[in-house]
């Protein structure tokens, strides 16, 4: 989050193709969750970040999968904003208007945590 805005990507693949969410993805073997957050943010948005503390933790159980989601705060330290990897679009979106976008299901829970 930066000045009342959150960094979102529009997912280019399933699950959630066409929906907006924070950057993220699977942890690679030997990679920490924070390293994953740095890599996925770079791949999907072109931005370099310093990862802070977790702000929300959730779970999704569906389709034979149990997915644990950990969303971190982060500070942009460099790079150039652009959609990449499996993101078809990327944007800084105000917390006051983010609910108007088609969002992945867990984004609503994250936003409940972020909004004052």
PyMOL CGO cylinders between C-alpha atoms (Angstrom):
from pymol import cmd
from pymol.cgo import CYLINDER

trace = [
    CYLINDER, 0.00, 0.00, 0.00, 1.25, 3.47, -0.82, 0.3, 1, 1, 1, 1, 1, 1,
    CYLINDER, 1.25, 3.47, -0.82, -0.55, 6.69, 0.14, 0.3, 1, 1, 1, 1, 1, 1,
    CYLINDER, -0.55, 6.69, 0.14, -3.98, 5.08, 0.33, 0.3, 1, 1, 1, 1, 1, 1,
    CYLINDER, -3.98, 5.08, 0.33, -3.42, 3.02, -2.81, 0.3, 1, 1, 1, 1, 1, 1,
    CYLINDER, -3.42, 3.02, -2.81, -2.80, -0.68, -3.33, 0.3, 1, 1, 1, 1, 1, 1,
    CYLINDER, -2.80, -0.68, -3.33, -0.80, -2.31, -6.13, 0.3, 1, 1, 1, 1, 1, 1,
    CYLINDER, -0.80, -2.31, -6.13, -2.95, -4.71, -8.14, 0.3, 1, 1, 1, 1, 1, 1,
    CYLINDER, -2.95, -4.71, -8.14, -2.54, -6.93, -11.16, 0.3, 1, 1, 1, 1, 1, 1,
    CYLINDER, -2.54, -6.93, -11.16, -5.22, -8.30, -13.47, 0.3, 1, 1, 1, 1, 1, 1,
    CYLINDER, -5.22, -8.30, -13.47, -4.70, -12.05, -13.58, 0.3, 1, 1, 1, 1, 1, 1,
    CYLINDER, -4.70, -12.05, -13.58, -3.98, -13.44, -17.03, 0.3, 1, 1, 1, 1, 1, 1,
    CYLINDER, -3.98, -13.44, -17.03, -4.41, -17.09, -16.07, 0.3, 1, 1, 1, 1, 1, 1,
    CYLINDER, -4.41, -17.09, -16.07, -6.72, -19.22, -13.98, 0.3, 1, 1, 1, 1, 1, 1,
    CYLINDER, -6.72, -19.22, -13.98, -7.57, -19.31, -11.20, 0.3, 1, 1, 1, 1, 1, 1,
    CYLINDER, -7.57, -19.31, -11.20, -9.13, -15.88, -11.34, 0.3, 1, 1, 1, 1, 1, 1,
    CYLINDER, -9.13, -15.88, -11.34, -8.35, -14.97, -14.93, 0.3, 1, 1, 1, 1, 1, 1,
    CYLINDER, -8.35, -14.97, -14.93, -9.46, -11.37, -15.61, 0.3, 1, 1, 1, 1, 1, 1,
    CYLINDER, -9.46, -11.37, -15.61, -9.86, -10.57, -11.91, 0.3, 1, 1, 1, 1, 1, 1,
    CYLINDER, -9.86, -10.57, -11.91, -7.75, -8.10, -9.95, 0.3, 1, 1, 1, 1, 1, 1,
    CYLINDER, -7.75, -8.10, -9.95, -5.53, -9.14, -7.02, 0.3, 1, 1, 1, 1, 1, 1,
    CYLINDER, -5.53, -9.14, -7.02, -2.28, -8.24, -5.32, 0.3, 1, 1, 1, 1, 1, 1,
    CYLINDER, -2.28, -8.24, -5.32, 0.83, -9.72, -6.98, 0.3, 1, 1, 1, 1, 1, 1,
    CYLINDER, 0.83, -9.72, -6.98, 1.61, -13.23, -5.83, 0.3, 1, 1, 1, 1, 1, 1,
    CYLINDER, 1.61, -13.23, -5.83, 2.29, -16.82, -6.67, 0.3, 1, 1, 1, 1, 1, 1,
    CYLINDER, 2.29, -16.82, -6.67, 3.70, -20.13, -5.58, 0.3, 1, 1, 1, 1, 1, 1,
    CYLINDER, 3.70, -20.13, -5.58, 6.71, -20.49, -3.32, 0.3, 1, 1, 1, 1, 1, 1,
    CYLINDER, 6.71, -20.49, -3.32, 9.56, -22.27, -5.10, 0.3, 1, 1, 1, 1, 1, 1,
    CYLINDER, 9.56, -22.27, -5.10, 11.47, -25.01, -3.29, 0.3, 1, 1, 1, 1, 1, 1,
    CYLINDER, 11.47, -25.01, -3.29, 14.16, -23.43, -1.10, 0.3, 1, 1, 1, 1, 1, 1,
    CYLINDER, 14.16, -23.43, -1.10, 12.63, -19.95, -1.35, 0.3, 1, 1, 1, 1, 1, 1,
    CYLINDER, 12.63, -19.95, -1.35, 11.25, -18.07, 1.67, 0.3, 1, 1, 1, 1, 1, 1,
    CYLINDER, 11.25, -18.07, 1.67, 7.81, -16.46, 1.54, 0.3, 1, 1, 1, 1, 1, 1,
    CYLINDER, 7.81, -16.46, 1.54, 9.44, -13.00, 1.51, 0.3, 1, 1, 1, 1, 1, 1,
    CYLINDER, 9.44, -13.00, 1.51, 11.73, -14.01, -1.37, 0.3, 1, 1, 1, 1, 1, 1,
    CYLINDER, 11.73, -14.01, -1.37, 8.64, -15.23, -3.22, 0.3, 1, 1, 1, 1, 1, 1,
    CYLINDER, 8.64, -15.23, -3.22, 6.91, -11.88, -2.66, 0.3, 1, 1, 1, 1, 1, 1,
    CYLINDER, 6.91, -11.88, -2.66, 9.94, -10.00, -4.05, 0.3, 1, 1, 1, 1, 1, 1,
    CYLINDER, 9.94, -10.00, -4.05, 10.22, -12.29, -7.10, 0.3, 1, 1, 1, 1, 1, 1,
    CYLINDER, 10.22, -12.29, -7.10, 6.51, -12.37, -7.91, 0.3, 1, 1, 1, 1, 1, 1,
    CYLINDER, 6.51, -12.37, -7.91, 6.19, -8.59, -7.57, 0.3, 1, 1, 1, 1, 1, 1,
    CYLINDER, 6.19, -8.59, -7.57, 9.16, -8.11, -9.93, 0.3, 1, 1, 1, 1, 1, 1,
    CYLINDER, 9.16, -8.11, -9.93, 7.83, -10.64, -12.45, 0.3, 1, 1, 1, 1, 1, 1,
    CYLINDER, 7.83, -10.64, -12.45, 4.25, -9.36, -12.47, 0.3, 1, 1, 1, 1, 1, 1,
    CYLINDER, 4.25, -9.36, -12.47, 4.75, -5.59, -12.03, 0.3, 1, 1, 1, 1, 1, 1,
    CYLINDER, 4.75, -5.59, -12.03, 8.35, -4.71, -12.93, 0.3, 1, 1, 1, 1, 1, 1,
    CYLINDER, 8.35, -4.71, -12.93, 8.84, -3.18, -9.46, 0.3, 1, 1, 1, 1, 1, 1,
    CYLINDER, 8.84, -3.18, -9.46, 11.52, -3.99, -6.89, 0.3, 1, 1, 1, 1, 1, 1,
    CYLINDER, 11.52, -3.99, -6.89, 10.30, -4.08, -3.30, 0.3, 1, 1, 1, 1, 1, 1,
    CYLINDER, 10.30, -4.08, -3.30, 11.49, -4.44, 0.27, 0.3, 1, 1, 1, 1, 1, 1,
    CYLINDER, 11.49, -4.44, 0.27, 9.05, -6.80, 1.95, 0.3, 1, 1, 1, 1, 1, 1,
    CYLINDER, 9.05, -6.80, 1.95, 7.73, -5.92, 5.40, 0.3, 1, 1, 1, 1, 1, 1,
    CYLINDER, 7.73, -5.92, 5.40, 5.40, -7.68, 7.80, 0.3, 1, 1, 1, 1, 1, 1,
    CYLINDER, 5.40, -7.68, 7.80, 2.40, -9.86, 6.93, 0.3, 1, 1, 1, 1, 1, 1,
    CYLINDER, 2.40, -9.86, 6.93, -0.86, -7.88, 6.85, 0.3, 1, 1, 1, 1, 1, 1,
    CYLINDER, -0.86, -7.88, 6.85, -3.29, -10.71, 6.14, 0.3, 1, 1, 1, 1, 1, 1,
    CYLINDER, -3.29, -10.71, 6.14, -3.28, -14.51, 6.16, 0.3, 1, 1, 1, 1, 1, 1,
    CYLINDER, -3.28, -14.51, 6.16, -6.03, -16.62, 4.64, 0.3, 1, 1, 1, 1, 1, 1,
    CYLINDER, -6.03, -16.62, 4.64, -6.88, -19.97, 3.12, 0.3, 1, 1, 1, 1, 1, 1,
    CYLINDER, -6.88, -19.97, 3.12, -8.75, -21.23, 0.09, 0.3, 1, 1, 1, 1, 1, 1,
    CYLINDER, -8.75, -21.23, 0.09, -9.94, -24.84, -0.08, 0.3, 1, 1, 1, 1, 1, 1,
    CYLINDER, -9.94, -24.84, -0.08, -11.42, -25.75, -3.44, 0.3, 1, 1, 1, 1, 1, 1,
    CYLINDER, -11.42, -25.75, -3.44, -10.94, -28.04, -6.40, 0.3, 1, 1, 1, 1, 1, 1,
    CYLINDER, -10.94, -28.04, -6.40, -8.89, -30.52, -4.40, 0.3, 1, 1, 1, 1, 1, 1,
    CYLINDER, -8.89, -30.52, -4.40, -6.38, -27.86, -3.36, 0.3, 1, 1, 1, 1, 1, 1,
    CYLINDER, -6.38, -27.86, -3.36, -5.65, -26.20, -0.02, 0.3, 1, 1, 1, 1, 1, 1,
    CYLINDER, -5.65, -26.20, -0.02, -3.94, -22.86, -0.63, 0.3, 1, 1, 1, 1, 1, 1,
    CYLINDER, -3.94, -22.86, -0.63, -2.49, -20.72, 2.15, 0.3, 1, 1, 1, 1, 1, 1,
    CYLINDER, -2.49, -20.72, 2.15, -2.16, -17.02, 1.29, 0.3, 1, 1, 1, 1, 1, 1,
    CYLINDER, -2.16, -17.02, 1.29, 0.14, -14.60, 3.11, 0.3, 1, 1, 1, 1, 1, 1,
    CYLINDER, 0.14, -14.60, 3.11, -0.06, -10.96, 2.01, 0.3, 1, 1, 1, 1, 1, 1,
    CYLINDER, -0.06, -10.96, 2.01, 2.82, -8.70, 3.07, 0.3, 1, 1, 1, 1, 1, 1,
    CYLINDER, 2.82, -8.70, 3.07, 3.30, -4.97, 3.26, 0.3, 1, 1, 1, 1, 1, 1,
    CYLINDER, 3.30, -4.97, 3.26, 6.09, -3.78, 0.97, 0.3, 1, 1, 1, 1, 1, 1,
    CYLINDER, 6.09, -3.78, 0.97, 7.94, -0.62, -0.02, 0.3, 1, 1, 1, 1, 1, 1,
    CYLINDER, 7.94, -0.62, -0.02, 8.83, 0.07, -3.66, 0.3, 1, 1, 1, 1, 1, 1,
    CYLINDER, 8.83, 0.07, -3.66, 12.59, 0.57, -4.04, 0.3, 1, 1, 1, 1, 1, 1,
    CYLINDER, 12.59, 0.57, -4.04, 12.97, 0.65, -7.82, 0.3, 1, 1, 1, 1, 1, 1,
    CYLINDER, 12.97, 0.65, -7.82, 11.91, -0.69, -11.18, 0.3, 1, 1, 1, 1, 1, 1,
    CYLINDER, 11.91, -0.69, -11.18, 9.36, 0.54, -13.67, 0.3, 1, 1, 1, 1, 1, 1,
    CYLINDER, 9.36, 0.54, -13.67, 5.65, -0.26, -13.44, 0.3, 1, 1, 1, 1, 1, 1,
    CYLINDER, 5.65, -0.26, -13.44, 4.58, -2.63, -16.22, 0.3, 1, 1, 1, 1, 1, 1,
    CYLINDER, 4.58, -2.63, -16.22, 2.44, -5.75, -16.52, 0.3, 1, 1, 1, 1, 1, 1,
    CYLINDER, 2.44, -5.75, -16.52, 4.47, -8.92, -16.91, 0.3, 1, 1, 1, 1, 1, 1,
    CYLINDER, 4.47, -8.92, -16.91, 4.51, -12.70, -16.50, 0.3, 1, 1, 1, 1, 1, 1,
    CYLINDER, 4.51, -12.70, -16.50, 0.88, -13.79, -16.01, 0.3, 1, 1, 1, 1, 1, 1,
    CYLINDER, 0.88, -13.79, -16.01, -0.48, -10.26, -15.39, 0.3, 1, 1, 1, 1, 1, 1,
    CYLINDER, -0.48, -10.26, -15.39, -2.38, -8.58, -18.23, 0.3, 1, 1, 1, 1, 1, 1,
    CYLINDER, -2.38, -8.58, -18.23, -2.54, -5.21, -16.49, 0.3, 1, 1, 1, 1, 1, 1,
    CYLINDER, -2.54, -5.21, -16.49, -1.11, -3.52, -13.40, 0.3, 1, 1, 1, 1, 1, 1,
    CYLINDER, -1.11, -3.52, -13.40, -2.22, -0.42, -11.52, 0.3, 1, 1, 1, 1, 1, 1,
    CYLINDER, -2.22, -0.42, -11.52, -2.05, 1.52, -8.28, 0.3, 1, 1, 1, 1, 1, 1,
    CYLINDER, -2.05, 1.52, -8.28, -5.69, 1.67, -7.15, 0.3, 1, 1, 1, 1, 1, 1,
    CYLINDER, -5.69, 1.67, -7.15, -7.15, 3.84, -4.39, 0.3, 1, 1, 1, 1, 1, 1,
    CYLINDER, -7.15, 3.84, -4.39, -8.63, 1.97, -1.45, 0.3, 1, 1, 1, 1, 1, 1,
    CYLINDER, -8.63, 1.97, -1.45, -11.74, 4.11, -1.87, 0.3, 1, 1, 1, 1, 1, 1,
    CYLINDER, -11.74, 4.11, -1.87, -12.43, 2.74, -5.39, 0.3, 1, 1, 1, 1, 1, 1,
    CYLINDER, -12.43, 2.74, -5.39, -10.82, -0.70, -5.42, 0.3, 1, 1, 1, 1, 1, 1,
    CYLINDER, -10.82, -0.70, -5.42, -14.15, -2.36, -4.56, 0.3, 1, 1, 1, 1, 1, 1,
    CYLINDER, -14.15, -2.36, -4.56, -15.50, -1.27, -7.95, 0.3, 1, 1, 1, 1, 1, 1,
    CYLINDER, -15.50, -1.27, -7.95, -13.12, -3.67, -9.74, 0.3, 1, 1, 1, 1, 1, 1,
    CYLINDER, -13.12, -3.67, -9.74, -13.80, -7.35, -10.31, 0.3, 1, 1, 1, 1, 1, 1,
    CYLINDER, -13.80, -7.35, -10.31, -11.63, -8.85, -7.54, 0.3, 1, 1, 1, 1, 1, 1,
    CYLINDER, -11.63, -8.85, -7.54, -10.54, -12.35, -6.56, 0.3, 1, 1, 1, 1, 1, 1,
    CYLINDER, -10.54, -12.35, -6.56, -12.51, -13.69, -3.60, 0.3, 1, 1, 1, 1, 1, 1,
    CYLINDER, -12.51, -13.69, -3.60, -9.80, -13.29, -0.99, 0.3, 1, 1, 1, 1, 1, 1,
    CYLINDER, -9.80, -13.29, -0.99, -9.15, -9.66, -1.95, 0.3, 1, 1, 1, 1, 1, 1,
    CYLINDER, -9.15, -9.66, -1.95, -12.30, -8.60, -0.10, 0.3, 1, 1, 1, 1, 1, 1,
    CYLINDER, -12.30, -8.60, -0.10, -10.92, -10.07, 3.12, 0.3, 1, 1, 1, 1, 1, 1,
    CYLINDER, -10.92, -10.07, 3.12, -7.57, -8.32, 2.61, 0.3, 1, 1, 1, 1, 1, 1,
    CYLINDER, -7.57, -8.32, 2.61, -9.32, -5.00, 1.96, 0.3, 1, 1, 1, 1, 1, 1,
    CYLINDER, -9.32, -5.00, 1.96, -11.35, -5.37, 5.15, 0.3, 1, 1, 1, 1, 1, 1,
    CYLINDER, -11.35, -5.37, 5.15, -8.02, -5.55, 6.98, 0.3, 1, 1, 1, 1, 1, 1,
    CYLINDER, -8.02, -5.55, 6.98, -6.49, -2.56, 5.17, 0.3, 1, 1, 1, 1, 1, 1,
    CYLINDER, -6.49, -2.56, 5.17, -9.37, -0.12, 5.34, 0.3, 1, 1, 1, 1, 1, 1,
    CYLINDER, -9.37, -0.12, 5.34, -9.59, 2.08, 8.44, 0.3, 1, 1, 1, 1, 1, 1,
]
cmd.load_cgo(trace, "trace")
